[in-house]
Amino acid sequence: FAFPIATTIIDRYGLETAARVGVVLNVLGAILRCVGCSHSSLFVVVFVGQTVCGFGQIFMLGVPACLAQTWFPDNEKARATSIAALTNQLGVAAGFLAPVIVTTGDQLLRLQIVFVCLC
């Protein structure tokens, strides 16, 4: 439902604007998740933050192909797109390692602070 919105923003306002919207939504979502982890009664805020991050991710998924189309010659577009898309998947893989690292609520808050800093 939100993907057409993201592609419209990329087409109408450009790659830089779409990437900025995606980054702002990811940072906002990460901050909300951090706030939600600070107290157990705010756990619903974690879900809201994750939803905001999900909407931000929609903007970021279209960036690699547009970036390759804009900046790279024809013989390098496929390589540039695959490398940029791979970095997104590496971030997802790092997210799957988080449950192995985090064993207490205090560690969860620290992990969310790290995610905010990485955004």
N, C-alpha and C positions, 0 to 999 in steps of 0.2 A: 504494500500500500504506500510506503514512503519512498520506494525506489524511483518512481516517476518524478517525485518532487526533487530528489537529488540530481537526477539527470537533467531536469529542467534548469536547475540552478547552475549546473556545470555549463550547459549550452548557452544560457542567457547571460550569466554574470562572469563566467570564466572559471578556470581551474583554480586560481589562487583563492577566489572567494569561497568556492566549494570546500577547498581544503581547510580554510580558516573556520568555516562553519563546523566542519567535522571535528577539528581540534578543540574548538570552544565547547562543543557538546560533550566530547570525551573528557575534557578537564572538569566541566561542571558535574558530569556523572561520577567521576572519580572522587570529587570532593563530597558529593552526596553519599557515596558509599562509605567514605571515611567517617563522616558524621554519623551515619547509621551504625557503624561498628563501635562507636564510642560508648554506647549504652544499649543494653538488650531490649529496652522498650522502644527503641528507634529502629528496630530491625526492618520494618517496612520501608524505611528510607533507603536501605541497601537495594531493595528491589526497584524502587523508583530510580535510583542512581544507575543501576544496571540497564534499565530501559532507556534512559537518556544516552548512555554510552552506546547502546544498540542503534539508536537513531543516528548518532554521530558516525558510527561505523559504516552506515549506508553511504555517507558522503565519501569516506575514505576508500571504499572498495572500487570506485570508479576512477580514482586518481592515477593508478599505474598505467592504464591504457591511454588516458588523455595525456599524461606526462610523456610517454613514449612517442605518441603521435606529434606532440608539439616540439620536443627537443631533439629527437634522434632521427638520423637518416633511415631510409627504408630498410637497408640491410642490417640495422641494429635494433629495430623496433621490437621484434619478438624477444630478443635477449633482454632488453631493458624492461619489457613488461613482465617477463617471467621472474627476473630478479626482484623487481619491486613487489610483485604478488607474493613471492616467497617470504619476504620480510614480514608480511602480514601473518602468514601461517606460522612463522617462528614465534611471533608474539602470542598467538593462540596456544602453541605448544608450551611456552613459558607459563601461561595461565593454568595449564593442566598440571604443572609441577607445584603450584601454590598449595594444594591440599596436602602434599607430602611434607612441605616445609612447615606449615602452620598447624600447631597442635593445641594452642590455647587462645582465648579471646584476646589477650594482650598482644600476641604475635599477629593476630588478624588485623588489629588496628595498625600495627607497624607496617604490615604488608600493604595495606591500603594507602598509607602515607607514602610508601615507595612508589606505588602506582600513580599517585597524584604528581609526584616529582618527575616521573618518567613521561607523563603527559605533557 
